Amino acid sequence: MTITFIKENKEVVAATGANLREKALQNGVDIYKLRGKLINCGGYGQCATCIVEIVSGLENLSPKTDFEERKLKKKPDNYRLACQTLVNGPISVNTKPQ
């Protein structure tokens, strides 16, 4: 299956159950704004700086974790934390949403 990073114009092939943050970083896709580069927790789901917008394929992702529900409650439903998201089908992603 494919993960399409829209702003980067990049398609990445991933196995079912792949971690979105890991696939982005392995393929040179920068998901962090400046603040996230300074304080990111390394993918442990503690800092909430790896926010991405899922443009299509939301149904192909793992359910939101409790941490995501708390941290993203004021954000649109299609925002996810890349480190907490497992990909189970094709998706399109906007990195660094406003």
PyMOL commands that set and color helices and strands:
alter all, ss='L'
color gray80, all
select helices_A, chain A and resi 20-26+34-39+58-60+66-71+82-84
alter helices_A, ss='H'
color red, helices_A
select strands_A, chain A and resi 2-5+10-13+18-19+51-56+79-81+86-87+91-95
alter strands_A, ss='S'
color yellow, strands_A
deselect
rebuild
show_as cartoon
